[in-house]
Amino acid sequence: MKIRITQPGLYGAEGPIPVGTEIEVTKEPVDWAGRYELVDRPAPKGSDTAIVNPFNADKASEEELRAHLADKGVTIPDGATVKDLRALAKK
């Protein structure tokens, strides 16, 4: 992530860090609280995939339930009813 120094009084290996300097850091420097601002923070892992319509077992048809369970690798017992499929999908 990248931070920008907003207040004087911070020192690096070569002396004072000028206000306005942008620095790449691996973690947020909490000891410097109030003297920097976040410029760029990497997106959390998996955040590039938005879930806009999560699966709803209560509203799914039998076909949708079977497809969902197959995608999850769930073995569907012979003779399973829609009620059984919904219960499996909610696990």
URFEN-V20374 format. One record per run of one state. SS is the DSSP state (alpha for helix, beta for strand, coil for the rest). FROM is the first residue (numbers start at 1). TO is the last residue. Records with the same first field share a line. If there is no record, write none. Layout:
SS: FROM-TO / FROM-TO
//
This chain:
coil: 1-1 / 6-10 / 13-14 / 17-21 / 25-29 / 33-35 / 41-61 / 72-81 / 90-91
beta: 2-5 / 11-12 / 15-16 / 22-24 / 36-40
alpha: 30-32 / 62-71 / 82-89
//
